[in-house]
Every structure is written in C-alpha cells, then in structure tokens.
Amino acid sequence: MPNPAIATRRAALRGAAATAVVPVAGTPIASLAQPAAAPATAPAQNRILFVVSNPAVAASNGMAIGYWLPELAHPWFAFQQRGHAMTFSSPRGGPVVYDEVSAPDGRFGNPLDVVSRGFAATPPLQALLAETRPLASVSVEDHDAIFVVGGLAPPTTFTDDAALHRLFAAFFEAGKVAAALCHGSLVLLRARLSDGRLLAEGRRWTGYTNAEEDVVDRVFATRFQPYRIEDEARRIAGTSFVQGPPYRPFAVADGRLITGQQGSSGMATAELVLKALEG
C-alpha cells in the first residue's frame, strides 16, 4: 500500500515542478554543462560560492547522507542561465554526493525534475563536484555571494563547523549576499557578527520546518535529525522564523540575507539572490 506521506510529498513536488523546475523550452539537457551567455540586459558577471556538505552517515539509522540534489541543481541552473560564475566548495574539499532519496527517481524525488536529472548526468559538472574546493581555500573577496546548500547531512556536518559560520557572517558583514537553503539555514543558529551577536537576531528567515521533519521521521520510522532548526530558531531572542506550507516553494529576503524553506524552494531562493545581485 502506498505511503500517504510519500504520496502527499510527491504531489506537492509535482506542483512545484510545474512552476519551478522546468528549463527553458528547447534547451537540451546536455547544454546544462555549458556556460550560458550573459543576457544583454544583465549586469556584470557575479561570482557565487556554493557550499555543499561532505558525505556523512546519519547517527539515527546509519544511512549514507549528503546534499539535496535539487537544492544545488536548481539554483545552479538559474545562475548559469544569467551568465554568472560559480564555485563548488565543501568544508573539507574533495568529493560530495547527493542524497539518493533526493534524485528524481528517489524516494523523495520528483520524476518530472528534468533540471536535477540533467545536472546529475552531466560529466563536467560531476567532475567538478568530485573535486570541490575546501572552504579554507576560498575568500570573501573573490566572491559576490555565498549559497549554503541543504540536505540530510548538514545537521551532522555543518552544526559545529565554526569556519563555515564565520565565513557566512563575513559575507554578510562585507555587504555581500548571504543565502542558505533548507537544512543549510542552520548556519544562522551559529553564525555571529563581529560584535558577537547572532546574525539571526532581529532577522526574518526560514528553513526546514517541524512539519517537514515530521514527514521524514515517519518515513524512516525514527527521529532522523539530531535537532530541528525551527525549535532552535524559536529560542533566539528577536529572530523571526517564518514558513510557508510544507514542501511548497517559499523563500525570504531580509536585506542581503536570503533563505529558502526546503528542496522545493531552490528556484525561489535563487530568484531572490539574483534580484539582490542584479538589482
């Protein structure tokens, strides 16, 4: 018998696909690997640093975990279509892998997600993801925006990564765009400004919600993550953690701070980043 939670999620993802993940008509999947020419109306090329989790193992059930495929594929496609330059990085550098359940044919995937399907099947992109740059080798000065990708692994790999927290705050304080998506937004629970305050204090932001964690916990029959972003966010004085319906596109801009709720929100988050970068 089909799992009703999965059926509900697939329906939601299909709805999101209708407006968020279909590439420009006539665009061959193979062309996803080719840099797009900057549109005539676009400003100068911007440089965007993607931060992706290294592979890990879930303490709750021993499952291999990584980043969420659409959360990287969709923003990458949006930025590529606008002619911007992108760098793939990870805390340790080296290979990164996506959560199998996030693939188009995976348990939580969307079969209609042709962007993620093409991204995962493009050899030049996969070669870059096999050799991501370690965060220690990147600098704020060399980039115009940071984009922290979520997935099942970030609560394991990003939570205690002080270097990542400092880098995210440094982008924000340098007047650059600081974006995070889904579980990637957990960096706001730890990132502090130079005066010691949490970056999230007094800010409006979003991330993976309790209602969405409930679905994951039911599917895996365990409390999958070590903690929940929504619970922790509500303990921060003065912060405003907001959310849309579960598994529907939802993203928030608070000045240069941009956050997206979950994997269905990749395109919506990318659009806010583009707006901030291109004015």
ABEGO torsion letter per residue (X at the ends): XBBAAAAAAAAAAAAAAAAAABBBBGBBAAAAABBBBBBAABBBBBBBBBBBBBBBBBAAAGBBBBBBAAAAAAAAAAAAAAGBBBBBBBAAEEBBBBBAAABAABAABBAABAAAAAAAABAAAAAAAABBBBAAABBAAABABBBBBBEAAAAAAAAABAAAAAAAAAAAAAGBBBBBBEAAAAAAAABBBAAGBBAABGBBBBBBBAAAAAAAAAAAGBBABABBAAAAAAABBGBBBBBBBBGBBBBBBBEABBBBABAAAAAAAAAAAAAAAAX
